[in-house]
Amino acid sequence: MASASGSRTPPGSRAPSDLPPYRRRHYPRVPASNIVQRPQPQTQQDPRSFELTQLQRRFNFSTGSGDGTTFMINLRPSDPDFVYSIDVLKLRLTVPPDYRGDGNGKPSIEVLNSEIPVGYRVNVERGFQGLVETKPEATLLALMNALDRGLERILGGEKAETVKIVPNLTPSTQAPQSPPPASVVPVREEFAKMKAPAPIVTNEQRAMAAAKRNQETRQLESRLKLSDVFSKSSDGIEYIVPLEPRKKDLLPVSLHPIRSVRLIVPLSYDLQPARIELMGVPEDIKNRVEQRFSEFVEENRGVSLTATINILAARLHIWAAGKEEVDHMKTKEIANIESLKETKEEMKEEASTATAEEKFLNKSHVKVIPRPPEWSLPDGGENGSGDEDEYSDFEDTSGEEESAHDKEAATADDVPHSVQERGTSLSCPGISMSGIELLEVLALNVNIKCMRCKTERETLNLRGTPAGMPAKPQAFRCEKCSEILGIGFRKDFIHQNSHRLGFFDITNCTIIEVLPSSFTPQCGGCSSLLPAPGIKDLVCGQSVSTNCRECHRKIGLYIPEFKLLRITQGEDLNLEKLPLKKREDKQRYVAGTELPHKGRCKHYRKSTRWFRFSCCSKVFPCDRCHDQTESHPSEHANKMICGLCSREQNYRPDDCRFCGNCFIAKRVSHYWEGGKGTRDKRLMARNDPRKYKRMGKPAE
């Protein structure tokens, strides 16, 4: 709508004259003396002083000249993954007086670090000059921050060309000795690598490296955290990891007491390799091992941290040796390989002269494995003559192939073993013991099988004899074929150089598996034994930890698997002279008949079953009856015997699996309860509507 003067008002609004009297606006007239100008910010009043104040608050610089145009700044790289070893970048910043004025002066910097080569210093100065030209509106603080963010990219570029002035001297003229110029100041060892431009690292590569570092450090901590030596720094860069050299006899004397090593994992791993530091080792051996470890890591960047520690433990005797010793070891290994080849050729010749019967057995699917020398028995043994042609049908327990040098050392050792190597050996390859000096078997539980009828049987609480003593076997009859079975165990100690638990002496049976058993560890700090029951019911693949009762040191044990190896068979245990082990429980009940008093006892009058307790494998009506008879405390019973049919079965809370005998009295209900209660209307309660339902309805 147009007004009388021809001006337009926006739609939906009215002119001031059209407003009602009570809604008219007041437009006061202000005197000219009260009008002031809008205040200008400090950046417009004196922008140069304002930007210098910002820079002073950020870097706390010092003035380099009296006229106020030169300033000394220490710029520390803010990137935590900065790849170059520059702690502080020393700069001389020049801000002309006409900066942000009419003269349009531009700031400039000069790098003062003498350890940085001249060409890279020129690159930094040119990089700042490029930022000034591309960002003319940026403040001095913004320019310094941009230089900080792009410092790694600038240093990674190609080195700028510089000119070196050399005096032209004739041969007869000798140059005066003068101090070296600033451009040839010795460079730090780390910065000498900057002659080759460093690769530019993208954000994607940084993220992948960070994820790999987190994964490998978690793996390292999870595998070594049970060790009493393992520790981690607060920043997560340094780790003290345990180190157990595989071949201590080949190490220098100064490396024998070594138990740990410092592993340094930089924050930029895997862009920067990890390194180690040996502690308490002579300087020459330390430098040699650390240098060879670094060379190995550089050549094998895909190997994880845990694998590198394992390789260090396996190759420490090689990396610690000098050049002459390494050459001597190589020549010796070559000689050993040649001798092994000769022995193989001799064995082939002997095999070619075999009898006709042996040739008939020599089929494609049959492979003859030569008997290892370490299986040979000492001279004068009982079974040494008749067991030469018998081989094992069990898996070998050796975790790694020994070198020829170790085999020669083993055969040259004439010291007799404390436990005679015969029967079936039991070992634990890959066992991990933390804080344990020695480990001994307390009680073994095994599952055996009769060789005649193949009936399996559990043998519980098998206690072995100490080292150097003959076995004390247990004898019993097979329940199916009445064959006399015998089994005994001779104990041995497990330590850092041996993973063998001992030897079984068995007759007319074979061992199928080793069940959860009990072990007695000896503390590595105070050499005290863990009191009974020790580490009880240890399962393969389960890690168990406890504390020493004397020095309270943490003890950890992990057994990945048990290995059985048949060395000899058919041991003469003189079973005819041994009393057969009888099952006293079988005399107390017969399957198909009732138990005495239907399984009730004086403690529980309504219980109609007996229980087989796992602590002693004996049968008792209740726990109180067990405690009155036995001297040890009762444990959980996982099997039971019904009081009506006398059949043994796994524990069931409600009824017998065979005869359906109910062990729990059912509660009598007088209500329908959805069909689960009573259905007899004569016994049903009066207030239950089901009692009178369909009472007057005629039957169809």
C-alpha positions as CSV (number, residue, x, y, z in Angstrom):
1,M,0.0,0.0,0.0
2,A,1.4,3.4,-1.0
3,S,1.4,6.4,1.3
4,A,0.4,10.0,0.4
5,S,4.0,11.0,-0.2
6,G,4.4,8.2,-2.7
7,S,6.8,6.1,-0.4
8,R,6.1,2.4,0.0
9,T,5.8,0.5,3.3
10,P,6.5,-3.2,3.6
11,P,3.5,-5.5,3.4
12,G,1.9,-6.2,6.8
13,S,3.2,-3.0,8.4
14,R,1.7,0.4,8.9
15,A,3.1,3.9,8.9
16,P,3.7,5.7,12.2
17,S,0.8,8.0,11.6
18,D,-1.6,5.0,11.1
19,L,-0.7,3.5,14.5
20,P,-3.2,4.0,17.3
21,P,-2.3,6.6,19.9
22,Y,-1.3,4.2,22.6
23,R,1.1,2.3,20.3
24,R,3.0,5.2,18.8
25,R,6.8,5.0,19.0
26,H,9.0,7.7,20.6
27,Y,11.9,9.0,18.5
28,P,13.9,11.3,20.9
29,R,16.2,13.9,19.5
30,V,19.8,13.5,20.9
31,P,22.0,16.6,21.1
32,A,25.1,16.6,18.9
33,S,27.4,17.1,21.9
34,N,26.4,13.6,23.3
35,I,27.3,11.7,20.1
36,V,30.6,9.7,20.3
37,Q,32.4,7.6,17.7
38,R,32.2,3.8,17.8
39,P,35.4,2.4,19.6
40,Q,37.9,0.8,17.4
41,P,39.5,-2.6,18.4
42,Q,43.2,-2.8,19.3
43,T,44.0,-4.6,16.1
44,Q,43.0,-1.5,14.2
45,Q,44.6,1.0,16.5
46,D,48.2,-0.5,16.5
47,P,48.1,-3.9,14.8
48,R,51.9,-4.4,15.0
49,S,52.0,-4.0,18.8
50,F,48.9,-6.2,19.2
51,E,50.5,-9.1,17.2
52,L,53.8,-8.8,19.0
53,T,51.9,-9.0,22.3
54,Q,50.2,-12.2,21.1
55,L,53.5,-13.6,20.2
56,Q,55.0,-12.6,23.5
57,R,52.2,-14.5,25.4
58,R,52.7,-17.6,23.3
59,F,56.5,-17.9,23.1
60,N,57.8,-15.5,25.8
61,F,60.5,-14.3,23.4
62,S,63.4,-11.9,24.1
63,T,64.3,-8.7,22.1
64,G,67.4,-9.1,20.0
65,S,68.0,-5.4,19.2
66,G,67.4,-2.1,20.8
67,D,65.2,-0.7,18.0
68,G,62.5,-3.4,18.6
69,T,62.6,-5.0,15.2
70,T,64.5,-8.3,16.0
71,F,63.2,-11.0,18.4
72,M,64.7,-14.4,19.5
73,I,62.1,-17.2,19.5
74,N,62.4,-20.8,20.6
75,L,60.0,-22.9,18.6
76,R,59.4,-26.4,20.0
77,P,57.7,-28.9,17.6
78,S,54.2,-29.6,18.9
79,D,53.7,-32.8,16.8
80,P,54.3,-35.8,19.2
81,D,55.2,-38.0,16.2
82,F,57.9,-35.5,14.9
83,V,60.4,-37.8,13.1
84,Y,63.5,-35.5,13.4
85,S,65.6,-35.1,16.5
86,I,65.1,-31.3,16.9
87,D,64.2,-30.4,20.4
88,V,64.1,-26.6,19.9
89,L,64.2,-24.6,16.7
90,K,66.0,-21.3,17.4
91,L,64.7,-18.5,15.2
92,R,65.6,-14.8,14.8
93,L,62.4,-13.0,13.8
94,T,62.7,-9.6,12.1
95,V,59.6,-7.4,12.1
96,P,60.2,-4.1,10.3
97,P,58.8,-0.9,11.9
98,D,56.4,-0.3,8.9
99,Y,54.8,-3.7,9.3
100,R,51.0,-3.3,8.9
101,G,51.7,0.3,7.9
102,D,52.1,2.3,4.8
103,G,55.4,0.7,3.8
104,N,53.9,-2.9,3.8
105,G,57.0,-4.4,5.4
106,K,57.1,-8.2,5.7
107,P,58.5,-10.2,8.5
108,S,61.3,-12.7,8.0
109,I,63.1,-15.4,10.1
110,E,66.7,-16.8,10.4
111,V,67.4,-20.3,11.7
112,L,70.2,-20.3,14.3
113,N,70.5,-24.1,15.0
114,S,74.2,-24.9,14.2
115,E,73.5,-28.7,14.2
116,I,71.1,-28.4,11.2
117,P,72.9,-28.3,7.8
118,V,72.8,-25.0,6.0
119,G,70.6,-26.3,3.1
120,Y,67.8,-27.3,5.5
121,R,68.0,-24.1,7.4
122,V,67.5,-22.2,4.1
123,N,64.5,-24.5,3.4
124,V,62.9,-23.4,6.7
125,E,63.5,-19.7,6.0
126,R,62.1,-20.0,2.5
127,G,59.1,-21.9,3.8
128,F,58.3,-19.1,6.3
129,Q,58.6,-16.6,3.5
130,G,56.2,-18.5,1.4
131,L,53.6,-18.5,4.3
132,V,54.0,-14.7,4.5
133,E,53.3,-14.3,0.8
134,T,50.4,-16.8,0.6
135,K,48.7,-15.5,3.8
136,P,49.1,-11.7,3.9
137,E,46.2,-11.2,6.3
138,A,47.5,-13.8,8.9
139,T,48.9,-12.6,12.2
140,L,52.5,-13.3,13.4
141,L,51.1,-15.9,15.8
142,A,49.2,-17.6,13.0
143,L,52.3,-17.7,10.8
144,M,54.4,-19.3,13.5
145,N,51.7,-21.9,14.1
146,A,51.5,-22.7,10.4
147,L,55.3,-23.0,10.4
148,D,55.1,-25.4,13.3
149,R,52.5,-27.6,11.5
150,G,54.5,-27.7,8.2
151,L,58.0,-28.1,9.7
152,E,58.2,-31.8,9.1
153,R,57.1,-31.3,5.4
154,I,59.6,-28.5,4.9
155,L,62.5,-30.5,6.3
156,G,61.5,-33.5,4.3
157,G,62.0,-31.6,1.0
158,E,65.1,-31.6,-1.1
159,K,68.1,-29.9,0.4
160,A,68.7,-26.4,-0.9
161,E,71.9,-25.7,-2.9
162,T,74.4,-23.6,-1.1
163,V,77.8,-22.1,-2.2
164,K,81.0,-22.7,-0.2
165,I,83.8,-20.2,-0.7
166,V,87.2,-21.8,-0.8
167,P,90.4,-19.7,-1.0
168,N,92.5,-20.2,-4.1
169,L,96.0,-21.1,-2.8
170,T,99.1,-22.0,-4.8
171,P,101.0,-25.1,-3.8
172,S,103.7,-23.0,-2.3
173,T,101.3,-21.1,-0.1
174,Q,100.0,-22.8,3.0
175,A,96.6,-21.8,4.2
176,P,96.5,-20.3,7.6
177,Q,94.8,-22.5,10.2
178,S,91.5,-21.0,11.1
179,P,88.5,-22.3,12.9
180,P,86.0,-24.1,10.7
181,P,83.2,-22.0,9.4
182,A,79.7,-22.3,10.8
183,S,78.5,-24.3,7.8
184,V,80.9,-27.2,8.6
185,V,80.1,-27.5,12.3
186,P,79.9,-31.3,13.1
187,V,76.4,-32.5,12.7
188,R,74.7,-34.7,15.2
189,E,74.6,-38.4,14.4
190,E,70.8,-38.4,14.2
191,F,70.8,-35.5,11.7
192,A,73.4,-37.0,9.5
193,K,70.6,-39.2,8.1
194,M,68.9,-36.1,6.8
195,K,71.1,-36.2,3.7
196,A,68.5,-38.5,2.2
197,P,65.1,-36.8,2.2
198,A,62.7,-38.4,4.7
199,P,59.5,-39.8,3.2
200,I,56.4,-37.8,3.6
201,V,54.0,-39.5,6.1
202,T,50.3,-39.2,5.4
203,N,47.6,-39.2,8.0
204,E,46.4,-42.6,6.9
205,Q,49.9,-44.0,7.4
206,R,50.0,-42.5,10.9
207,A,46.6,-44.0,11.8
208,M,47.7,-47.5,10.6
209,A,51.0,-47.2,12.5
210,A,49.1,-46.2,15.7
211,A,46.7,-49.1,15.3
212,K,49.6,-51.6,14.8
213,R,51.4,-50.1,17.9
214,N,48.4,-50.5,20.1
215,Q,47.8,-54.1,18.9
216,E,51.5,-55.2,19.4
217,T,51.9,-53.5,22.8
218,R,48.7,-55.1,24.1
219,Q,50.0,-58.5,22.9
220,L,53.3,-57.8,24.6
221,E,51.6,-56.8,27.9
222,S,49.2,-59.7,27.9
223,R,52.0,-62.3,27.4
224,L,54.5,-60.9,29.8
225,K,52.4,-59.2,32.6
226,L,52.7,-62.3,34.8
227,S,56.5,-61.9,35.0
228,D,57.9,-60.2,38.1
229,V,60.5,-58.4,35.9
230,F,58.0,-56.8,33.5
231,S,57.2,-53.1,33.9
232,K,55.9,-50.2,31.8
233,S,56.7,-46.5,31.9
234,S,54.0,-44.0,32.5
235,D,54.2,-42.6,28.9
236,G,54.0,-46.1,27.4
237,I,57.3,-45.8,25.5
238,E,59.7,-47.9,27.6
239,Y,59.2,-51.5,28.7
240,I,61.3,-53.7,30.9
241,V,60.8,-57.2,29.5
242,P,62.2,-60.5,30.8
243,L,64.9,-62.1,28.7
244,E,65.9,-65.8,29.0
245,P,68.7,-66.7,26.5
246,R,68.2,-70.0,24.9
247,K,71.9,-71.0,24.9
248,K,73.5,-69.6,28.1
249,D,76.5,-71.9,27.8
250,L,77.6,-70.0,24.6
251,L,77.2,-66.5,26.0
252,P,80.1,-64.4,27.3
253,V,80.6,-64.5,31.0
254,S,79.4,-60.9,31.4
255,L,76.0,-61.8,29.9
256,H,75.2,-64.8,32.2
257,P,73.4,-62.8,34.9
258,I,71.2,-60.9,32.4
259,R,67.5,-61.3,33.1
260,S,65.8,-58.3,31.5
261,V,66.2,-55.8,28.7
262,R,64.8,-52.3,28.1
263,L,62.6,-52.2,25.0
264,I,61.9,-48.7,23.6
265,V,58.8,-48.4,21.4
266,P,58.5,-44.8,20.0
267,L,55.1,-43.2,19.7
268,S,55.6,-43.2,15.9
269,Y,56.1,-47.0,15.8
270,D,56.0,-48.6,13.1
271,L,57.2,-45.5,11.2
272,Q,60.2,-45.5,13.5
273,P,61.7,-48.9,14.5
274,A,61.9,-50.1,18.1
275,R,65.3,-50.5,19.8
276,I,66.7,-52.1,22.9
277,E,69.1,-51.1,25.7
278,L,71.1,-53.7,27.7
279,M,71.7,-52.9,31.4
280,G,74.8,-53.8,33.4
281,V,76.7,-55.0,30.3
282,P,80.2,-53.9,29.1
283,E,80.1,-51.1,26.5
284,D,81.5,-53.0,23.6
285,I,79.1,-56.0,23.9
286,K,76.2,-53.6,24.5
287,N,76.9,-51.6,21.4
288,R,77.4,-54.7,19.3
289,V,74.1,-56.3,20.4
290,E,72.1,-53.1,20.0
291,Q,73.5,-52.4,16.6
292,R,72.7,-55.9,15.3
293,F,69.3,-55.8,16.8
294,S,68.6,-52.5,15.0
295,E,69.9,-54.0,11.7
296,F,67.6,-57.0,12.1
297,V,64.5,-54.8,12.9
298,E,65.3,-52.6,9.9
299,E,65.5,-55.6,7.6
300,N,62.3,-57.2,9.0
301,R,59.8,-54.4,9.6
302,G,56.9,-56.9,9.6
303,V,58.0,-58.8,12.7
304,S,56.0,-58.1,15.9
305,L,57.5,-56.9,19.2
306,T,57.0,-60.2,20.9
307,A,58.6,-62.1,18.0
308,T,61.6,-59.7,18.1
309,I,62.1,-60.4,21.8
310,N,62.0,-64.2,21.2
311,I,64.5,-63.8,18.3
312,L,66.8,-61.7,20.6
313,A,66.7,-64.6,23.2
314,A,67.6,-67.1,20.5
315,R,70.3,-65.1,18.8
316,L,71.9,-63.3,21.8
317,H,74.9,-65.6,21.8
318,I,75.5,-64.8,18.1
319,W,75.0,-61.1,18.3
320,A,77.2,-60.8,21.4
321,A,80.1,-62.6,19.7
322,G,82.8,-60.8,17.8
323,K,83.6,-61.3,14.1
324,E,86.2,-64.0,14.7
325,E,83.9,-66.0,16.9
326,V,81.1,-65.8,14.4
327,D,83.3,-67.0,11.6
328,H,84.5,-69.9,13.9
329,M,80.9,-70.9,14.6
330,K,80.0,-70.8,10.9
331,T,82.9,-73.1,10.0
332,K,82.0,-75.4,12.8
333,E,78.4,-75.6,11.7
334,I,79.5,-76.3,8.1
335,A,81.7,-79.2,9.4
336,N,78.8,-80.6,11.5
337,I,76.5,-80.5,8.4
338,E,79.0,-82.4,6.4
339,S,79.4,-85.0,9.1
340,L,75.6,-85.4,9.2
341,K,75.5,-85.9,5.5
342,E,78.2,-88.6,5.8
343,T,76.1,-90.4,8.5
344,K,73.0,-90.2,6.3
345,E,74.9,-91.8,3.4
346,E,76.2,-94.6,5.7
347,M,72.6,-95.2,6.9
348,K,71.4,-95.4,3.3
349,E,74.1,-98.0,2.6
350,E,73.0,-100.0,5.6
351,A,69.4,-99.8,4.5
352,S,70.3,-101.1,1.1
353,T,71.8,-104.3,2.6
354,A,68.6,-105.1,4.6
355,T,67.2,-108.6,4.6
356,A,64.3,-109.8,2.4
357,E,61.8,-109.5,5.3
358,E,62.8,-105.9,5.9
359,K,62.5,-105.1,2.2
360,F,59.0,-106.6,2.3
361,L,58.0,-104.2,5.1
362,N,59.6,-101.2,3.4
363,K,56.5,-99.9,1.7
364,S,55.6,-96.4,0.5
365,H,53.5,-95.6,3.5
366,V,56.0,-96.9,6.1
367,K,58.8,-94.5,7.1
368,V,61.7,-95.6,9.3
369,I,62.8,-92.9,11.7
370,P,66.4,-93.4,13.0
371,R,66.7,-93.6,16.8
372,P,68.0,-90.3,18.2
373,P,71.2,-90.5,20.2
374,E,69.7,-89.0,23.3
375,W,67.4,-92.0,23.7
376,S,70.4,-94.3,24.2
377,L,70.5,-95.8,27.7
378,P,73.5,-95.8,30.0
379,D,75.7,-98.9,29.8
380,G,74.7,-101.7,32.1
381,G,71.0,-100.9,32.1
382,E,68.5,-103.7,32.6
383,N,66.6,-103.2,29.4
384,G,69.4,-101.7,27.3
385,S,69.9,-104.8,25.0
386,G,66.3,-105.6,24.1
387,D,64.9,-102.2,23.3
388,E,67.0,-101.1,20.4
389,D,64.5,-102.0,17.7
390,E,61.4,-100.6,19.4
391,Y,60.2,-97.2,18.3
392,S,57.7,-94.8,19.8
393,D,54.1,-94.3,18.6
394,F,53.8,-91.1,20.6
395,E,54.7,-87.6,19.4
396,D,58.1,-86.2,20.0
397,T,58.3,-83.7,22.8
398,S,61.1,-81.5,21.5
399,G,59.9,-78.0,20.8
400,E,62.8,-77.0,18.5
401,E,65.4,-78.8,16.5
402,E,68.7,-78.6,18.3
403,S,71.8,-77.5,16.4
404,A,74.6,-79.9,15.7
405,H,76.7,-78.1,18.3
406,D,74.2,-78.9,21.0
407,K,74.0,-82.5,20.0
408,E,77.7,-82.9,20.2
409,A,77.7,-81.3,23.6
410,A,74.9,-83.6,24.8
411,T,76.7,-86.8,23.6
412,A,80.0,-85.6,25.0
413,D,78.5,-85.3,28.5
414,D,79.1,-88.5,30.5
415,V,77.3,-87.3,33.6
416,P,74.6,-89.9,34.5
417,H,71.1,-88.6,34.7
418,S,69.3,-88.6,38.1
419,V,66.2,-90.4,36.5
420,Q,66.9,-93.3,34.2
421,E,65.4,-92.7,30.8
422,R,63.1,-95.7,30.3
423,G,59.4,-96.3,30.1
424,T,57.1,-93.4,28.9
425,S,58.3,-89.9,29.4
426,L,55.9,-87.1,30.4
427,S,56.9,-83.5,29.4
428,C,55.4,-80.1,29.1
429,P,56.8,-78.3,25.9
430,G,56.2,-74.6,25.9
431,I,55.7,-74.4,29.7
432,S,55.9,-70.8,31.1
433,M,57.0,-70.4,34.7
434,S,57.1,-66.9,36.3
435,G,58.9,-66.6,39.6
436,I,59.3,-70.4,39.9
437,E,62.7,-72.0,40.3
438,L,61.7,-75.7,40.3
439,L,58.4,-77.5,39.6
440,E,57.5,-81.0,40.8
441,V,54.5,-83.3,40.5
442,L,52.5,-83.7,43.7
443,A,49.7,-86.0,42.4
444,L,48.9,-87.2,38.9
445,N,45.5,-88.2,37.5
446,V,45.6,-90.2,34.3
447,N,43.3,-92.1,32.1
448,I,44.6,-95.5,31.0
449,K,43.4,-98.2,28.6
450,C,43.8,-102.0,28.9
451,M,45.8,-103.4,26.0
452,R,43.8,-106.6,26.0
453,C,40.1,-105.5,25.9
454,K,40.6,-101.7,25.3
455,T,38.6,-100.8,28.4
456,E,39.4,-97.3,29.8
457,R,39.9,-96.6,33.5
458,E,40.8,-93.5,35.5
459,T,43.8,-93.7,37.9
460,L,43.6,-90.9,40.4
461,N,46.1,-89.6,43.0
462,L,49.1,-91.3,41.5
463,R,52.1,-90.1,43.6
464,G,55.5,-90.6,42.1
465,T,58.7,-91.6,43.7
466,P,61.6,-89.0,44.1
467,A,64.4,-88.8,41.5
468,G,66.9,-91.7,41.7
469,M,64.5,-94.1,43.4
470,P,62.7,-97.0,41.7
471,A,59.0,-96.6,41.0
472,K,56.3,-97.9,43.4
473,P,53.6,-99.1,41.0
474,Q,50.0,-99.6,41.7
475,A,48.3,-102.9,40.5
476,F,44.7,-103.7,39.9
477,R,42.6,-105.9,37.7
478,C,40.7,-104.8,34.6
479,E,36.9,-104.8,35.3
480,K,36.2,-106.5,32.0
481,C,38.9,-109.0,31.2
482,S,40.5,-109.4,34.7
483,E,44.0,-108.5,33.3
484,I,46.5,-107.3,35.9
485,L,47.3,-103.7,35.1
486,G,50.3,-101.8,36.7
487,I,51.4,-98.2,36.6
488,G,54.1,-96.3,38.4
489,F,55.7,-92.9,38.1
490,R,59.2,-91.6,38.7
491,K,59.4,-87.9,39.2
492,D,61.8,-85.4,37.7
493,F,62.2,-81.6,38.2
494,I,61.2,-78.9,35.7
495,H,63.4,-75.9,35.5
496,Q,64.5,-73.4,32.9
497,N,66.6,-75.9,31.0
498,S,64.3,-78.9,31.2
499,H,60.6,-79.4,30.6
500,R,60.3,-83.1,31.6
501,L,58.1,-84.1,34.5
502,G,59.3,-87.7,34.8
503,F,58.7,-91.3,33.5
504,F,55.8,-93.7,33.6
505,D,56.4,-97.5,34.2
506,I,53.4,-99.3,32.8
507,T,52.4,-102.9,32.2
508,N,49.5,-104.3,30.1
509,C,48.1,-100.8,29.6
510,T,48.7,-97.5,27.8
511,I,48.1,-93.9,28.9
512,I,45.4,-92.1,26.9
513,E,45.5,-88.7,28.5
514,V,46.6,-86.8,31.5
515,L,43.8,-85.4,33.6
516,P,44.0,-82.2,35.8
517,S,46.7,-82.8,38.4
518,S,48.5,-81.1,41.3
519,F,51.9,-79.6,41.3
520,T,54.3,-78.2,43.9
521,P,56.3,-75.1,42.8
522,Q,59.5,-73.8,44.4
523,C,59.7,-70.0,44.7
524,G,62.5,-68.4,42.7
525,G,63.1,-65.7,45.3
526,C,63.3,-67.5,48.7
527,S,63.5,-71.2,47.4
528,S,60.7,-72.3,49.6
529,L,58.1,-74.9,48.5
530,L,54.4,-73.9,48.2
531,P,52.6,-75.9,51.0
532,A,50.1,-78.6,50.2
533,P,48.0,-78.9,48.2
534,G,50.2,-76.6,46.1
535,I,48.7,-75.8,42.7
536,K,45.7,-78.2,42.5
537,D,43.8,-79.5,39.5
538,L,45.8,-77.6,36.9
539,V,44.2,-77.8,33.5
540,C,46.1,-77.6,30.2
541,G,45.9,-74.2,28.6
542,Q,44.8,-72.4,31.9
543,S,47.1,-69.8,33.5
544,V,47.3,-70.0,37.3
545,S,48.9,-67.5,39.6
546,T,49.4,-67.4,43.4
547,N,51.8,-65.9,45.9
548,C,54.7,-67.4,47.9
549,R,53.8,-68.0,51.5
550,E,57.2,-66.8,52.7
551,C,58.3,-63.8,50.6
552,H,54.9,-63.1,49.1
553,R,56.3,-63.1,45.6
554,K,53.9,-63.6,42.7
555,I,54.1,-67.0,41.1
556,G,52.6,-67.8,37.7
557,L,52.3,-71.2,35.8
558,Y,51.0,-72.0,32.4
559,I,51.2,-75.4,30.8
560,P,49.9,-75.4,27.2
561,E,49.9,-79.2,26.8
562,F,51.3,-82.5,28.0
563,K,53.4,-84.7,25.7
564,L,53.9,-88.5,26.1
565,L,56.8,-90.3,24.5
566,R,57.3,-94.1,24.5
567,I,61.0,-94.9,25.0
568,T,60.8,-98.5,26.1
569,Q,57.9,-100.9,26.7
570,G,57.2,-104.1,28.6
571,E,58.7,-103.0,32.0
572,D,59.0,-105.8,34.5
573,L,57.2,-104.3,37.6
574,N,56.9,-107.7,39.5
575,L,53.1,-107.3,39.7
576,E,52.7,-110.9,41.1
577,K,54.3,-109.7,44.4
578,L,52.1,-106.6,44.6
579,P,48.7,-106.6,46.4
580,L,45.9,-105.8,44.0
581,K,44.1,-102.6,44.7
582,K,40.5,-103.4,45.5
583,R,37.4,-101.3,45.2
584,E,36.0,-101.3,48.7
585,D,33.0,-99.3,47.5
586,K,31.9,-102.2,45.3
587,Q,31.6,-104.5,48.2
588,R,29.1,-102.2,49.9
589,Y,26.6,-102.2,47.1
590,V,25.5,-104.3,44.1
591,A,23.9,-102.7,41.0
592,G,20.1,-103.5,40.9
593,T,19.7,-103.8,44.7
594,E,18.9,-101.3,47.4
595,L,21.6,-99.5,49.4
596,P,21.7,-100.1,53.1
597,H,18.8,-98.2,54.6
598,K,18.0,-97.1,51.1
599,G,20.9,-94.7,51.3
600,R,19.8,-92.9,54.5
601,C,22.1,-91.9,57.3
602,K,21.8,-90.6,60.8
603,H,22.4,-87.0,59.6
604,Y,19.9,-86.8,56.8
605,R,16.9,-89.2,57.3
606,K,15.2,-88.2,54.0
607,S,18.2,-88.5,51.7
608,T,18.1,-91.7,49.6
609,R,21.4,-91.6,47.8
610,W,25.2,-91.7,48.4
611,F,27.8,-89.4,47.0
612,R,31.3,-90.0,45.5
613,F,33.5,-87.1,46.7
614,S,36.2,-85.7,44.3
615,C,38.8,-85.2,47.0
616,C,39.4,-88.9,47.7
617,S,37.1,-90.7,45.2
618,K,35.3,-92.5,48.0
619,V,31.6,-93.0,48.6
620,F,29.7,-91.6,51.7
621,P,26.1,-90.9,52.4
622,C,26.8,-87.2,53.2
623,D,29.5,-84.7,53.9
624,R,29.3,-85.2,57.7
625,C,29.9,-89.0,57.3
626,H,33.0,-88.1,55.1
627,D,34.4,-85.7,57.7
628,Q,34.0,-88.3,60.5
629,T,35.9,-90.9,58.6
630,E,38.6,-89.0,56.6
631,S,41.2,-86.6,57.9
632,H,40.9,-84.1,55.0
633,P,38.1,-81.6,54.4
634,S,35.4,-82.7,52.0
635,E,35.1,-81.2,48.5
636,H,32.3,-81.1,45.9
637,A,30.8,-84.4,44.8
638,N,30.1,-84.7,41.1
639,K,28.8,-88.3,41.1
640,M,26.1,-90.1,43.1
641,I,24.6,-93.6,43.7
642,C,20.9,-94.1,43.8
643,G,19.5,-95.7,47.0
644,L,17.0,-97.9,45.2
645,C,18.9,-99.3,42.2
646,S,22.6,-98.7,43.4
647,R,23.7,-97.4,40.0
648,E,26.4,-94.8,39.9
649,Q,25.7,-91.8,37.7
650,N,26.5,-88.1,37.4
651,Y,24.9,-85.8,39.9
652,R,21.2,-85.0,39.3
653,P,19.3,-82.9,41.8
654,D,15.8,-84.3,41.2
655,D,15.6,-88.0,40.3
656,C,17.6,-91.1,39.3
657,R,18.4,-91.5,35.6
658,F,17.8,-95.3,35.6
659,C,14.9,-96.1,38.0
660,G,13.3,-92.6,38.3
661,N,13.6,-92.6,42.1
662,C,12.7,-89.1,43.3
663,F,15.2,-87.6,45.7
664,I,13.2,-84.5,46.6
665,A,9.7,-84.9,48.2
666,K,7.1,-83.1,46.1
667,R,4.8,-80.6,47.8
668,V,1.2,-81.6,47.9
669,S,-1.0,-79.0,46.4
670,H,-4.8,-78.7,46.7
671,Y,-5.2,-76.3,43.7
672,W,-5.4,-76.7,40.0
673,E,-2.3,-74.5,39.3
674,G,-2.7,-74.6,35.6
675,G,-2.7,-78.4,35.5
676,K,0.5,-78.8,37.5
677,G,-1.2,-79.2,40.9
678,T,-3.9,-81.7,41.8
679,R,-6.5,-82.8,39.3
680,D,-8.6,-84.9,41.7
681,K,-11.8,-82.8,42.5
682,R,-12.2,-84.7,45.7
683,L,-8.9,-83.4,47.1
684,M,-9.2,-80.0,45.5
685,A,-9.8,-77.0,47.8
686,R,-13.3,-75.5,48.0
687,N,-12.3,-72.1,46.9
688,D,-10.7,-73.4,43.7
689,P,-13.2,-72.7,40.8
690,R,-12.1,-75.9,39.0
691,K,-13.7,-78.0,41.8
692,Y,-17.3,-77.2,40.8
693,K,-16.7,-76.6,37.1
694,R,-19.1,-78.6,34.8
695,M,-20.8,-80.2,37.8
696,G,-24.4,-79.8,36.5
697,K,-23.6,-80.3,32.8
698,P,-24.9,-83.6,31.4
699,A,-22.4,-85.9,29.9
700,E,-22.4,-86.1,26.1
